[in-house]
Amino acid sequence: MELVSDLSVFEPVSPELVLVSPPELATRARGALAPVELWQPRPIENAADVRRERLPFAVFCATCLLMTLAPLAVIVVVH
């Protein structure tokens, strides 16, 4: 089975095909992809916004800690 070496009529290539293609063909296929923009956090304007952003995280951490330590406390008390 031969791979097509002429990419003049370049069509989208599946990721699986890129993985098994020769390196030069895979490089050309990756080069045809649009650049990916990574997530960037939105800027925080003032200190009040920082506190407002931290409160849900603190509540989440406290809930996780409580849900972890409460069963352990019950086990220690029972035994």
Distance bins in CASP14 RR format, pairs under 12 A and 6 or more apart:
PFRMAT RR
TARGET T0000
AUTHOR 0000-0000-0000
RMODE 2
METHOD distances of the structure
MODEL  1
1 17 0 0 0 0 0 1 0 0 0 0 0
1 20 0 0 0 0 0 1 0 0 0 0 0
2 21 0 0 0 0 0 1 0 0 0 0 0
2 22 0 0 0 0 0 1 0 0 0 0 0
2 25 0 0 0 0 0 1 0 0 0 0 0
3 13 0 0 0 0 0 1 0 0 0 0 0
3 17 0 0 0 0 1 0 0 0 0 0 0
3 18 0 0 0 0 0 1 0 0 0 0 0
3 20 0 0 0 0 1 0 0 0 0 0 0
3 21 1 0 0 1 0 0 0 0 0 0 0
3 22 1 0 0 1 0 0 0 0 0 0 0
3 23 0 0 0 0 0 1 0 0 0 0 0
3 24 0 0 0 0 0 1 0 0 0 0 0
3 25 1 0 0 1 0 0 0 0 0 0 0
3 26 0 0 0 0 0 1 0 0 0 0 0
3 28 0 0 0 0 0 1 0 0 0 0 0
3 29 0 0 0 0 0 1 0 0 0 0 0
4 10 0 0 0 0 1 0 0 0 0 0 0
4 11 0 0 0 0 1 0 0 0 0 0 0
4 13 0 0 0 0 1 0 0 0 0 0 0
4 17 0 0 0 0 0 1 0 0 0 0 0
4 21 0 0 0 0 1 0 0 0 0 0 0
4 22 0 0 0 0 0 1 0 0 0 0 0
4 25 0 0 0 0 1 0 0 0 0 0 0
4 28 0 0 0 0 0 1 0 0 0 0 0
4 29 0 0 0 0 0 1 0 0 0 0 0
5 21 0 0 0 0 0 1 0 0 0 0 0
5 22 0 0 0 0 1 0 0 0 0 0 0
5 24 0 0 0 0 1 0 0 0 0 0 0
5 25 1 0 0 1 0 0 0 0 0 0 0
5 28 0 0 0 0 0 1 0 0 0 0 0
6 25 0 0 0 0 0 1 0 0 0 0 0
6 28 0 0 0 0 0 1 0 0 0 0 0
7 13 0 0 0 0 1 0 0 0 0 0 0
7 21 0 0 0 0 0 1 0 0 0 0 0
7 22 0 0 0 0 0 1 0 0 0 0 0
7 24 0 0 0 0 1 0 0 0 0 0 0
7 25 1 0 0 1 0 0 0 0 0 0 0
7 26 0 0 0 0 0 1 0 0 0 0 0
7 27 0 0 0 0 0 1 0 0 0 0 0
7 28 1 0 1 0 0 0 0 0 0 0 0
7 29 1 0 0 1 0 0 0 0 0 0 0
7 31 0 0 0 0 0 1 0 0 0 0 0
7 32 0 0 0 0 1 0 0 0 0 0 0
8 28 0 0 0 0 0 1 0 0 0 0 0
9 32 0 0 0 0 0 1 0 0 0 0 0
10 25 0 0 0 0 0 1 0 0 0 0 0
10 28 1 0 0 1 0 0 0 0 0 0 0
10 29 1 0 0 1 0 0 0 0 0 0 0
10 30 0 0 0 0 0 1 0 0 0 0 0
10 31 0 0 0 0 1 0 0 0 0 0 0
10 32 1 0 1 0 0 0 0 0 0 0 0
10 33 0 0 0 0 0 1 0 0 0 0 0
11 17 0 0 0 0 0 1 0 0 0 0 0
11 29 0 0 0 0 1 0 0 0 0 0 0
11 32 0 0 0 0 1 0 0 0 0 0 0
12 18 0 0 0 0 0 1 0 0 0 0 0
12 29 0 0 0 0 1 0 0 0 0 0 0
12 30 0 0 0 0 0 1 0 0 0 0 0
12 32 0 0 0 0 1 0 0 0 0 0 0
12 33 0 0 0 0 1 0 0 0 0 0 0
12 34 0 0 0 0 0 1 0 0 0 0 0
13 19 0 0 0 0 0 1 0 0 0 0 0
13 20 0 0 0 0 0 1 0 0 0 0 0
13 21 1 0 0 1 0 0 0 0 0 0 0
13 25 0 0 0 0 1 0 0 0 0 0 0
13 26 0 0 0 0 1 0 0 0 0 0 0
13 27 0 0 0 0 0 1 0 0 0 0 0
13 28 0 0 0 0 1 0 0 0 0 0 0
13 29 1 0 1 0 0 0 0 0 0 0 0
13 30 0 0 0 0 1 0 0 0 0 0 0
13 31 0 0 0 0 0 1 0 0 0 0 0
13 32 0 0 0 0 1 0 0 0 0 0 0
13 33 0 0 0 0 1 0 0 0 0 0 0
14 20 0 0 0 0 0 1 0 0 0 0 0
14 21 0 0 0 0 0 1 0 0 0 0 0
14 26 0 0 0 0 0 1 0 0 0 0 0
14 29 0 0 0 0 1 0 0 0 0 0 0
15 21 0 0 0 0 0 1 0 0 0 0 0
15 26 0 0 0 0 0 1 0 0 0 0 0
15 29 0 0 0 0 1 0 0 0 0 0 0
15 30 0 0 0 0 0 1 0 0 0 0 0
15 33 0 0 0 0 0 1 0 0 0 0 0
16 26 0 0 0 0 0 1 0 0 0 0 0
16 29 0 0 0 0 0 1 0 0 0 0 0
17 25 0 0 0 0 1 0 0 0 0 0 0
17 26 0 0 0 0 1 0 0 0 0 0 0
17 29 0 0 0 0 1 0 0 0 0 0 0
17 30 0 0 0 0 0 1 0 0 0 0 0
18 24 0 0 0 0 0 1 0 0 0 0 0
18 25 1 0 0 1 0 0 0 0 0 0 0
18 26 1 0 1 0 0 0 0 0 0 0 0
18 27 0 0 0 0 1 0 0 0 0 0 0
18 28 0 0 0 0 1 0 0 0 0 0 0
18 29 1 0 1 0 0 0 0 0 0 0 0
18 30 1 0 0 1 0 0 0 0 0 0 0
18 31 0 0 0 0 0 1 0 0 0 0 0
18 32 0 0 0 0 0 1 0 0 0 0 0
18 33 0 0 0 0 1 0 0 0 0 0 0
19 25 0 0 0 0 0 1 0 0 0 0 0
19 26 1 0 0 1 0 0 0 0 0 0 0
19 29 0 0 0 0 0 1 0 0 0 0 0
19 30 0 0 0 0 0 1 0 0 0 0 0
20 26 0 0 0 0 1 0 0 0 0 0 0
20 29 0 0 0 0 0 1 0 0 0 0 0
21 27 0 0 0 0 1 0 0 0 0 0 0
21 28 0 0 0 0 1 0 0 0 0 0 0
21 29 1 0 0 1 0 0 0 0 0 0 0
21 30 0 0 0 0 0 1 0 0 0 0 0
22 28 0 0 0 0 1 0 0 0 0 0 0
22 29 0 0 0 0 0 1 0 0 0 0 0
23 29 0 0 0 0 0 1 0 0 0 0 0
23 30 0 0 0 0 0 1 0 0 0 0 0
24 30 0 0 0 0 0 1 0 0 0 0 0
24 31 0 0 0 0 0 1 0 0 0 0 0
25 31 0 0 0 0 0 1 0 0 0 0 0
25 32 0 0 0 0 0 1 0 0 0 0 0
26 32 0 0 0 0 0 1 0 0 0 0 0
26 33 0 0 0 0 0 1 0 0 0 0 0
27 33 0 0 0 0 0 1 0 0 0 0 0
30 36 0 0 0 0 0 1 0 0 0 0 0
41 53 0 0 0 0 1 0 0 0 0 0 0
42 49 0 0 0 0 1 0 0 0 0 0 0
42 53 0 0 0 0 1 0 0 0 0 0 0
43 49 0 0 0 0 1 0 0 0 0 0 0
43 50 0 0 0 0 0 1 0 0 0 0 0
43 53 0 0 0 0 0 1 0 0 0 0 0
44 50 1 0 1 0 0 0 0 0 0 0 0
44 51 0 0 0 0 0 1 0 0 0 0 0
44 52 0 0 0 0 1 0 0 0 0 0 0
44 53 1 0 0 1 0 0 0 0 0 0 0
44 54 0 0 0 0 0 1 0 0 0 0 0
45 52 0 0 0 0 0 1 0 0 0 0 0
45 53 0 0 0 0 0 1 0 0 0 0 0
46 52 0 0 0 0 1 0 0 0 0 0 0
46 53 0 0 0 0 0 1 0 0 0 0 0
47 53 0 0 0 0 0 1 0 0 0 0 0
47 54 0 0 0 0 0 1 0 0 0 0 0
48 54 0 0 0 0 0 1 0 0 0 0 0
48 55 0 0 0 0 0 1 0 0 0 0 0
49 55 0 0 0 0 0 1 0 0 0 0 0
50 57 0 0 0 0 0 1 0 0 0 0 0
51 57 0 0 0 0 0 1 0 0 0 0 0
51 58 0 0 0 0 1 0 0 0 0 0 0
52 58 0 0 0 0 0 1 0 0 0 0 0
53 59 0 0 0 0 0 1 0 0 0 0 0
54 60 0 0 0 0 0 1 0 0 0 0 0
54 61 0 0 0 0 0 1 0 0 0 0 0
55 61 0 0 0 0 0 1 0 0 0 0 0
55 62 0 0 0 0 0 1 0 0 0 0 0
56 62 0 0 0 0 0 1 0 0 0 0 0
56 63 0 0 0 0 0 1 0 0 0 0 0
57 63 0 0 0 0 0 1 0 0 0 0 0
57 64 0 0 0 0 0 1 0 0 0 0 0
58 64 0 0 0 0 0 1 0 0 0 0 0
58 65 0 0 0 0 0 1 0 0 0 0 0
59 65 0 0 0 0 0 1 0 0 0 0 0
59 66 0 0 0 0 0 1 0 0 0 0 0
60 66 0 0 0 0 0 1 0 0 0 0 0
60 67 0 0 0 0 0 1 0 0 0 0 0
61 67 0 0 0 0 0 1 0 0 0 0 0
61 68 0 0 0 0 0 1 0 0 0 0 0
62 68 0 0 0 0 0 1 0 0 0 0 0
62 69 0 0 0 0 0 1 0 0 0 0 0
62 70 0 0 0 0 0 1 0 0 0 0 0
63 69 0 0 0 0 0 1 0 0 0 0 0
63 70 0 0 0 0 0 1 0 0 0 0 0
64 70 0 0 0 0 0 1 0 0 0 0 0
65 71 0 0 0 0 0 1 0 0 0 0 0
65 72 0 0 0 0 0 1 0 0 0 0 0
65 73 0 0 0 0 0 1 0 0 0 0 0
66 72 0 0 0 0 0 1 0 0 0 0 0
66 73 0 0 0 0 1 0 0 0 0 0 0
67 73 0 0 0 0 0 1 0 0 0 0 0
68 74 0 0 0 0 0 1 0 0 0 0 0
68 75 0 0 0 0 0 1 0 0 0 0 0
69 75 0 0 0 0 0 1 0 0 0 0 0
69 76 0 0 0 0 1 0 0 0 0 0 0
70 76 0 0 0 0 0 1 0 0 0 0 0
70 77 0 0 0 0 0 1 0 0 0 0 0
71 77 0 0 0 0 0 1 0 0 0 0 0
71 78 0 0 0 0 0 1 0 0 0 0 0
72 78 0 0 0 0 0 1 0 0 0 0 0
72 79 0 0 0 0 0 1 0 0 0 0 0
73 79 0 0 0 0 0 1 0 0 0 0 0
END
